[in-house]
Amino acid sequence: MHVDEAIRSRKSVRRFLPTPVPASVVHQILSVAARAPSGNNVQPWKVYAVAGEARQRLCGAFVEAATHEPERHQAEYAYYPTAWVEPYLERRRRCGFGLYASLGIARDDTAARERQMLRNYTFFDAPVGLLVTLDRRLNTGSFMDLGMFIQSILVAARAQGLHTCAQAAFAWYHKVARDQLPIGEHEILACGIALGHEDLSASENAFITERADVDTFASFHGF
């Protein structure tokens, strides 16, 4: 698959088939992604890959916490702003409304929205889940490195014919993850990634977010 096709066909898949993904394929994806750039080659990331019974135990613990004690959990970094401004507010709304519309969930159906939110914590049924961490002893620049590494995972997965969903939702439940996996205290749980084969029959997977035209975010000088 050409890299352009891999990038353009990447999307957030929110329902996966149970088809297993071999450990060798996950290893290959991470090996390719490890070539992502990082300042001074510090490579500030770690990945915890789960499948099978380990994934089931982890997902069960996440769902339990998110269902019964969400107020006790907070992320270790601020993903979203405290006050939204345009054009980001409108983009966020269009994304949320579009997703729930594809699922047939009304805006006022709080129970259905909650059920959909909880599906994050089962990796949307993907057979493989990745938890990605960042060393907290580093600084803001390492978040840029981490972002390039995560994007590389998503693109490398497409090259293997697989799909993904990057999920910041896991960041709130880092304590749960630490109970299940050997995540060090110096690590920030940045996100999770669902990895597997797309369920082509799922209506939510047909929802594709739009992107701004290049001319809206780039200016060219001296060409």
PLY file of the C-alpha trace (Angstrom):
ply
format ascii 1.0
element vertex 223
property float x
property float y
property float z
element edge 222
property int vertex1
property int vertex2
end_header
0.00 0.00 0.00
1.39 3.41 -0.99
1.91 5.68 2.00
-0.56 8.23 0.57
-3.27 5.57 0.43
-2.46 4.39 3.95
-2.79 7.91 5.33
-5.94 8.78 3.37
-7.68 5.51 4.21
-6.87 5.72 7.91
-9.94 6.46 9.98
-11.28 5.92 13.47
-12.95 2.51 13.39
-15.39 1.94 16.25
-16.48 -1.63 15.62
-14.09 -4.47 14.85
-14.37 -8.10 13.85
-13.15 -10.75 16.32
-10.56 -11.97 13.78
-7.28 -12.40 15.68
-4.19 -10.37 14.82
-0.97 -12.39 15.24
1.67 -11.11 17.64
4.14 -11.08 14.74
1.98 -8.54 12.88
1.71 -6.29 15.94
5.48 -6.55 16.37
6.00 -5.56 12.73
3.71 -2.53 13.09
5.56 -1.33 16.17
8.93 -1.96 14.55
7.99 0.26 11.62
6.45 2.92 13.90
9.62 3.05 15.97
11.24 4.87 13.05
9.10 7.92 13.91
11.21 11.03 14.49
11.98 12.23 17.99
14.13 15.12 19.20
17.68 13.94 19.89
16.40 10.41 19.29
15.15 10.09 22.88
12.23 7.83 21.78
10.08 8.74 24.83
7.38 6.12 24.32
6.41 2.71 25.64
3.66 0.40 24.42
1.72 -2.27 26.28
0.00 -4.63 23.84
-2.85 -6.84 25.11
-4.85 -9.64 23.55
-6.74 -12.71 24.69
-7.33 -13.15 28.41
-5.07 -10.21 29.32
-7.20 -7.93 27.15
-10.43 -9.30 28.65
-9.23 -8.68 32.22
-8.04 -5.19 31.39
-11.24 -4.25 29.56
-13.35 -5.64 32.40
-11.49 -3.46 34.90
-11.86 -0.38 32.70
-15.59 -0.90 32.19
-16.12 -1.50 35.92
-14.35 1.74 36.83
-16.01 3.81 34.10
-19.45 2.47 35.04
-19.33 2.70 38.82
-16.69 5.26 39.83
-15.83 7.63 36.95
-15.62 10.60 39.34
-12.58 9.03 41.03
-10.48 9.10 37.86
-8.70 11.96 36.11
-6.20 12.11 33.27
-2.66 13.20 34.07
-2.59 15.77 31.30
-5.09 18.20 29.80
-6.22 16.90 26.43
-9.03 19.38 25.81
-9.20 23.13 26.52
-11.22 24.48 29.44
-12.98 26.86 27.03
-13.60 26.07 23.38
-13.20 28.68 20.63
-13.94 28.63 16.92
-13.30 26.96 14.56
-12.53 24.08 16.96
-15.87 24.14 18.75
-17.83 23.72 15.51
-15.51 20.97 14.27
-15.94 19.11 17.56
-19.72 19.43 17.40
-19.87 18.23 13.81
-17.75 15.22 14.71
-19.90 14.27 17.69
-23.21 14.88 15.98
-22.09 12.97 12.89
-20.94 9.95 14.86
-24.11 9.67 16.93
-26.27 10.22 13.86
-24.51 7.31 12.14
-25.38 5.18 15.15
-29.00 6.35 15.21
-28.54 7.84 18.68
-30.60 10.96 19.39
-28.93 13.96 21.00
-31.09 13.64 24.11
-30.63 9.86 24.49
-28.23 10.00 27.41
-28.36 6.28 28.13
-27.42 5.30 24.57
-24.61 7.84 24.52
-23.27 6.41 27.76
-23.37 2.87 26.37
-21.45 4.01 23.30
-18.90 5.80 25.45
-18.31 2.65 27.48
-17.45 0.76 24.28
-14.19 2.72 24.29
-13.07 0.56 27.18
-13.47 -2.68 25.24
-11.33 -1.24 22.41
-14.53 -1.29 20.35
-14.26 -5.11 20.30
-10.86 -5.05 18.60
-8.85 -8.21 19.39
-5.73 -6.17 20.16
-5.42 -3.14 22.41
-2.36 -0.95 22.75
-1.72 1.40 25.66
0.84 4.08 24.87
2.77 5.93 27.57
5.14 8.89 27.75
7.94 9.45 30.26
6.75 12.26 32.55
10.35 13.28 33.31
10.60 14.79 29.83
8.93 17.95 28.54
6.29 19.27 26.15
8.35 18.58 23.05
8.15 14.87 23.76
4.38 15.05 23.25
5.14 16.00 19.64
7.43 12.98 19.37
4.71 10.79 20.83
2.14 12.10 18.37
4.38 11.23 15.43
4.93 7.76 16.89
1.19 7.18 17.33
0.46 8.34 13.80
3.14 5.98 12.55
1.41 3.08 14.32
-1.89 3.96 12.66
-0.34 4.21 9.20
1.76 1.06 9.61
-1.40 -0.80 10.63
-3.10 0.27 7.40
-0.13 -1.09 5.45
-0.99 -4.45 7.02
-4.62 -4.13 5.92
-5.76 -3.35 9.46
-7.62 -0.46 11.05
-7.28 1.40 14.30
-8.86 3.90 16.64
-6.69 6.17 18.78
-8.48 6.65 22.11
-7.63 9.35 24.63
-10.46 7.99 26.80
-8.06 5.56 28.46
-5.95 8.39 29.89
-8.53 8.98 32.62
-8.13 5.43 33.91
-4.37 5.21 34.29
-4.74 3.85 37.83
-6.77 0.94 36.49
-4.14 0.26 33.84
-1.37 0.29 36.47
-3.21 -2.37 38.44
-3.22 -4.64 35.40
0.07 -3.87 33.64
3.66 -3.06 34.70
3.37 0.66 33.94
6.00 2.62 35.85
5.19 5.62 38.04
7.28 7.82 35.75
5.00 6.99 32.81
1.94 8.99 31.75
-0.77 6.93 30.09
-1.32 9.02 26.97
-3.87 6.97 25.05
-5.03 3.59 23.91
-5.23 2.25 20.36
-7.74 -0.33 19.15
-6.23 -2.55 16.46
-7.89 -5.12 14.23
-10.06 -5.78 11.20
-12.87 -3.34 10.45
-16.46 -4.56 10.65
-17.66 -3.34 7.27
-21.32 -3.87 8.23
-21.15 -1.36 11.11
-22.85 1.94 10.30
-20.49 3.92 12.54
-17.53 2.83 10.44
-19.05 4.54 7.41
-18.79 7.88 9.22
-15.73 9.73 7.89
-14.75 13.07 9.39
-14.08 15.92 6.99
-10.80 17.80 6.72
-10.15 21.47 6.04
-8.73 22.42 2.66
-5.02 23.12 2.60
-5.64 26.80 1.82
-7.46 27.24 5.14
-4.45 26.26 7.27
-1.39 26.84 5.08
0.12 29.86 3.38
2.86 29.72 0.80
5.68 32.26 0.56
8.43 32.63 -2.01
7.20 29.93 -4.38
0 1
1 2
2 3
3 4
4 5
5 6
6 7
7 8
8 9
9 10
10 11
11 12
12 13
13 14
14 15
15 16
16 17
17 18
18 19
19 20
20 21
21 22
22 23
23 24
24 25
25 26
26 27
27 28
28 29
29 30
30 31
31 32
32 33
33 34
34 35
35 36
36 37
37 38
38 39
39 40
40 41
41 42
42 43
43 44
44 45
45 46
46 47
47 48
48 49
49 50
50 51
51 52
52 53
53 54
54 55
55 56
56 57
57 58
58 59
59 60
60 61
61 62
62 63
63 64
64 65
65 66
66 67
67 68
68 69
69 70
70 71
71 72
72 73
73 74
74 75
75 76
76 77
77 78
78 79
79 80
80 81
81 82
82 83
83 84
84 85
85 86
86 87
87 88
88 89
89 90
90 91
91 92
92 93
93 94
94 95
95 96
96 97
97 98
98 99
99 100
100 101
101 102
102 103
103 104
104 105
105 106
106 107
107 108
108 109
109 110
110 111
111 112
112 113
113 114
114 115
115 116
116 117
117 118
118 119
119 120
120 121
121 122
122 123
123 124
124 125
125 126
126 127
127 128
128 129
129 130
130 131
131 132
132 133
133 134
134 135
135 136
136 137
137 138
138 139
139 140
140 141
141 142
142 143
143 144
144 145
145 146
146 147
147 148
148 149
149 150
150 151
151 152
152 153
153 154
154 155
155 156
156 157
157 158
158 159
159 160
160 161
161 162
162 163
163 164
164 165
165 166
166 167
167 168
168 169
169 170
170 171
171 172
172 173
173 174
174 175
175 176
176 177
177 178
178 179
179 180
180 181
181 182
182 183
183 184
184 185
185 186
186 187
187 188
188 189
189 190
190 191
191 192
192 193
193 194
194 195
195 196
196 197
197 198
198 199
199 200
200 201
201 202
202 203
203 204
204 205
205 206
206 207
207 208
208 209
209 210
210 211
211 212
212 213
213 214
214 215
215 216
216 217
217 218
218 219
219 220
220 221
221 222
